[in-house]
Amino acid sequence: MNTNAHGMALSAPAIEPGMKEIETHFVKVAVAINEHSKALVSMRDQLTNLDRNSATAFELIAKSIAAIKGRLARLETEVAGLRPQIGDMKVHAASFPHALRSARRSDAAVQEAQKLLEEKLRRMELRLEACLRRKRRGEAGQ
């Protein structure tokens, strides 16, 4: 079983495909760092007896690895925090086509109403013109 930077067992929660690749990568990095850390600690112990300066160098390397482990733990936390956001984005992405269809229907309804209003306006203009012509004929006939 794989472990995280703190030696805790990693579970396999249901996650998005892209997130699974990221998590797999982090697990592999954590395992590699853990193995290298153990090897460095062993080497440090051996070199302590041989050369104090070398042991100091390996001590610095071991501290660096500990810092990397800490960063890895923070990244694992951040990835876990991204999962709900990705789920929300998936929900919004799934609802977008519906919203687009609804907007198109609304746009079609507005265009239809505009055509009806234009037709009514034309009929009213024709009636008004007809009334004005009759009025002019009536005035001309007097």
N, C-alpha and C positions, 0 to 999 in steps of 0.2 A: 504494500500500500504506500502511496506517495504521501509525503508530509510537507507542510509549509515551513516557512522560515523559523517558526517557533516550535517545530517538532510535532505539531498537531496534525492528525489525520485529515486529509483533504476529502471532502465529500464531493459527490457528483450531482449537483442540483441541475434541474432542467434549465438550459440556457439556449440562447440563440446560436446558430451555427458559427458565425463569425466570432462570437465571444468564446465558444468552445476552443477554437484555435488559439486564441490569446491565453486562455486559462491553461491549455496544454503546454504552451510555450513557457509560461511562468512556472509551471510544475517542473518541467525539464530543467529550467534554469535553477530553481530552488534545489533540486536533487543534485545537480552538478556542483553548485556552490557548497552544499553540505558535504559532498564527497571531498572536494578540494580543501575545505576547511579542516576536515578530519586529517587529511594527508599533511596539511601544513602544521597542524598541532603536533603530529607525530614527528615530523621533520624538525620542528622547533625543539622538541624534547631531546632529540638525538644531537642536534647541533649545540645545545646548551653546554653539553660536556666538552665539545670540541673548540668552539670559538664564541666568545661572548658577543662580538660585533655581529656575527651572522645571526645569532639568536635574536638580537635586537631588530635586525632587518625583518626576520620572519615574524617577530611580534607585531611590527608595523603592518605587515601583509595580513596577518590574522585580524588585526583591528579593521583593516580595510574591508576584509571579507565580512566582518560583523556589520560594518556600515552598509555594505551591499545587501546583506540579509534584511537589515532594517528597511532599506528602500524597497526591497521586494515585498515585504509585508505591507508597506504602505500602498504599493501598486495593487496588491491583491485586494486590499480594502477599497481602493478606488474603482477597480473593476467590478467588485460586488455592488458598489454604489451606482455604477452605470447600468446594470442589468434592468432595474425598474424603468429607467429613462428610455432604454431601448424598447422595452415593452410598450411604453406610452407612445413612442414614435411609431411603432408598428400599428397600434390602434388608430392613430391619426392618419397614417398612410393608407390604412384599409378604408377609412371613412371618406377620404378625399374624393374618390371617384363618385360616390353617392352625392357629395356636396356639389361636385361639378355638374352632374346630371340635373340636380335640382336647380342650379343656377341657369342652366340652359333652358329648362322648362319655364322658369320664371321669365327669362329673356324672350322666349317665344310668345308667352302670354302678353308681355308688354308690347311686343311688335304687333300682335293681333289686335290688341286694344287700340293701338295707334292707328292701324289701318281702318278700323271701324270709325274712330273719331274723324279721320280725314274724309271718309266717305260721307259722314253726316254733315261735315263742314261744307263739302262740295254741294250736297243737296240743298243746304240752307242758302249758299251763295247763288245757286241756280234759281231758287224761289225768290230771293231778294232781287236778282236781276230781272226776273219775269215781272215782279211787282213794279219795279222802277220803269220798265218798258211800258206797261199798261198805263202807269201814271203819266208818262211822257206822251203817250198816244191820246190819253184823255185830255191833257192840257193843250196838245196841238190841235185837237178837234174842236175846241171851244172857241 
